Amino acid sequence: MKRRLFIATSISTALTACAPIGTALNNNAAFHKLLGAAQPLDHALIGTRGLAREYRESDISREFPIDSLPTPTDAAYDDMVARNFSPYRLAIDGAVEHRRTFSLAQLDAMTQSTQITRHDCVEGWSAIAKWSGVRLSDVLALVKPRADARYVVFHCMDRDDQGTPYYESLDLHEAMHPQTILALRFNGAPMPPDHGAPVRLRVPTQLGYKSAKWVKRIEVVGSFAAIYSGKGGYWEDQGYEWYAGI
Amino acid sequence: MQMGRMIYRYAVATRISHWFWVIAFAALVSSGLQIFNAAPFLDASDKSSPAHRVLSIQSPQDGVGTTTLFGHTFTTTGWLGYTDDGMGGRTERAFPGWITIPSYQDLADGRRWHFFFAWIAIAAWLTWVISSAIKGNLREMILCPSDIPKLWPMQAYYLKLRREPPPHGIYNPLQKAAYTLVGFVIAPLVVLTGIALSPGIDAVAQPLTWFFGGRQFARLWHFAGMLLLIGFFIVHTFQVATQGLFNQMRSMITGWYRTSENEATEA
């Protein structure tokens, strides 16, 4: 009996040691870096291939969670909402041959693409909605990325409570994917402010944090190392993977 | 137990992959619970759907933790829902900090651990399967049709309804059934249900996520698979501890195992 008690105690001690040992290793810079070795492997193996599943109207979620940074509340945004986003301009610049701006009316006049796809949050939940808008590839074709262009960075109007703005990035391959769109409509209606009005990026092949809301400027770059903390996105700067296909 | 002769039971690849598995399993469970905490519910559906909720762990009011399983709610304060925050206090949290990596809530690092050790687990599994297949001793562990009639006699022996175990090789028929089920059914399913959660995988292999009933359903299967593996871990550790702990541990570390008399005649 004593022996069994000893064995049971040893096993429980080993089990409860996992969390403190793991936490200590997690705070070790070299080990933390080693853990990140899986990311390039996952990116190379999975990448962005194929098409996200498209659903029927009846599959649309009745309630779509709002789980982003808060909807902008500054005077300029309120003014745009009040004027149906007529003052809104989407600027596209950086490593492009023709930098230009688009009004909402100009984007509306372009060929629209509609998808009913599932939005997969990094937290674990999923919701299905219908998004319509302009293919990012069509917009990029108008501005013509230069030969040195590698990434497309999305600058957004929302900020966290420290005032840090949201941004995201895709590589050109992901940006040119036929389901990567600048969504202008949500479930058949103009994009509601809480869902990123007037223009929200929609990337159904990756986790939700890539689908940036309230996009105001698209910057084409060769590297995002010099942008904010250099990891390619607001959440990436806080430790999340840049490749969000997993 | 009568002393039999010493046999070289485990090849070096088996022993190394076994201990890598132990480490990876501990890391995957702890980081998996960390990831679960970010959305502490499981739905039997493709999209999230409260109508299909099988399990949810919540804190309905400050200081109270509850767990709802198939519509039945239990108070689990201190254990689940309102528990150890991993920093010396208590907070609204599904699984407690003493069982998650990192112990405090950190989804980004939990994912980092999970995806790293998923590769370690897969690499260990492949090392074991390939090396055993090359050596030809995989069939000693895999349940074959001739073992099936011996399953009940073996169980009867364990239940002390039978004096002698049925004749068998290195592993008895129940061990073979357990290893086959865990190594070749449950563990591969846990990997597949895990990768079915990825939107990038769903795009490239739509039938996979569909097969498990969609993304949330795959998350439910992934969790259920973890529970089965924990169940195997408990039974396995109990058996190792009660059937010659020293001999068992030595054989999985050095490879050398001392057989008992009745095993020796058969092996």
Boltz contact constraints between the chains, C-beta under 6 A:
constraints:
  - contact:
      token1: [A, 7]
      token2: [B, 241]
      max_distance: 6.0
  - contact:
      token1: [A, 11]
      token2: [B, 237]
      max_distance: 6.0
  - contact:
      token1: [A, 16]
      token2: [B, 98]
      max_distance: 6.0
  - contact:
      token1: [A, 18]
      token2: [B, 26]
      max_distance: 6.0
  - contact:
      token1: [A, 18]
      token2: [B, 30]
      max_distance: 6.0
  - contact:
      token1: [A, 19]
      token2: [B, 30]
      max_distance: 6.0
  - contact:
      token1: [A, 19]
      token2: [B, 98]
      max_distance: 6.0
  - contact:
      token1: [A, 19]
      token2: [B, 99]
      max_distance: 6.0
  - contact:
      token1: [A, 19]
      token2: [B, 101]
      max_distance: 6.0
  - contact:
      token1: [A, 19]
      token2: [B, 103]
      max_distance: 6.0
  - contact:
      token1: [A, 22]
      token2: [B, 30]
      max_distance: 6.0
  - contact:
      token1: [A, 22]
      token2: [B, 101]
      max_distance: 6.0
  - contact:
      token1: [A, 23]
      token2: [B, 102]
      max_distance: 6.0
  - contact:
      token1: [A, 23]
      token2: [B, 103]
      max_distance: 6.0
  - contact:
      token1: [A, 26]
      token2: [B, 102]
      max_distance: 6.0
  - contact:
      token1: [A, 26]
      token2: [B, 109]
      max_distance: 6.0
  - contact:
      token1: [A, 35]
      token2: [B, 112]
      max_distance: 6.0
  - contact:
      token1: [A, 35]
      token2: [B, 113]
      max_distance: 6.0
  - contact:
      token1: [A, 35]
      token2: [B, 116]
      max_distance: 6.0
  - contact:
      token1: [A, 38]
      token2: [B, 115]
      max_distance: 6.0
  - contact:
      token1: [A, 38]
      token2: [B, 116]
      max_distance: 6.0
  - contact:
      token1: [A, 38]
      token2: [B, 119]
      max_distance: 6.0
  - contact:
      token1: [A, 46]
      token2: [B, 200]
      max_distance: 6.0
  - contact:
      token1: [A, 46]
      token2: [B, 201]
      max_distance: 6.0
  - contact:
      token1: [A, 49]
      token2: [B, 204]
      max_distance: 6.0
  - contact:
      token1: [A, 50]
      token2: [B, 203]
      max_distance: 6.0
  - contact:
      token1: [A, 50]
      token2: [B, 204]
      max_distance: 6.0
  - contact:
      token1: [A, 51]
      token2: [B, 203]
      max_distance: 6.0
  - contact:
      token1: [A, 52]
      token2: [B, 203]
      max_distance: 6.0
  - contact:
      token1: [A, 53]
      token2: [B, 206]
      max_distance: 6.0
  - contact:
      token1: [A, 61]
      token2: [B, 47]
      max_distance: 6.0
  - contact:
      token1: [A, 120]
      token2: [B, 199]
      max_distance: 6.0
  - contact:
      token1: [A, 123]
      token2: [B, 38]
      max_distance: 6.0
  - contact:
      token1: [A, 123]
      token2: [B, 39]
      max_distance: 6.0
  - contact:
      token1: [A, 124]
      token2: [B, 38]
      max_distance: 6.0
  - contact:
      token1: [A, 124]
      token2: [B, 39]
      max_distance: 6.0
  - contact:
      token1: [A, 125]
      token2: [B, 39]
      max_distance: 6.0
  - contact:
      token1: [A, 125]
      token2: [B, 48]
      max_distance: 6.0
  - contact:
      token1: [A, 126]
      token2: [B, 47]
      max_distance: 6.0
  - contact:
      token1: [A, 126]
      token2: [B, 48]
      max_distance: 6.0
  - contact:
      token1: [A, 126]
      token2: [B, 215]
      max_distance: 6.0
  - contact:
      token1: [A, 126]
      token2: [B, 216]
      max_distance: 6.0
  - contact:
      token1: [A, 127]
      token2: [B, 47]
      max_distance: 6.0
  - contact:
      token1: [A, 128]
      token2: [B, 47]
      max_distance: 6.0
  - contact:
      token1: [A, 205]
      token2: [B, 199]
      max_distance: 6.0
  - contact:
      token1: [A, 205]
      token2: [B, 200]
      max_distance: 6.0
  - contact:
      token1: [A, 205]
      token2: [B, 203]
      max_distance: 6.0
  - contact:
      token1: [A, 206]
      token2: [B, 199]
      max_distance: 6.0
  - contact:
      token1: [A, 239]
      token2: [B, 108]
      max_distance: 6.0
  - contact:
      token1: [A, 240]
      token2: [B, 108]
      max_distance: 6.0
  - contact:
      token1: [A, 245]
      token2: [B, 200]
      max_distance: 6.0
  - contact:
      token1: [A, 246]
      token2: [B, 198]
      max_distance: 6.0
  - contact:
      token1: [A, 246]
      token2: [B, 200]
      max_distance: 6.0
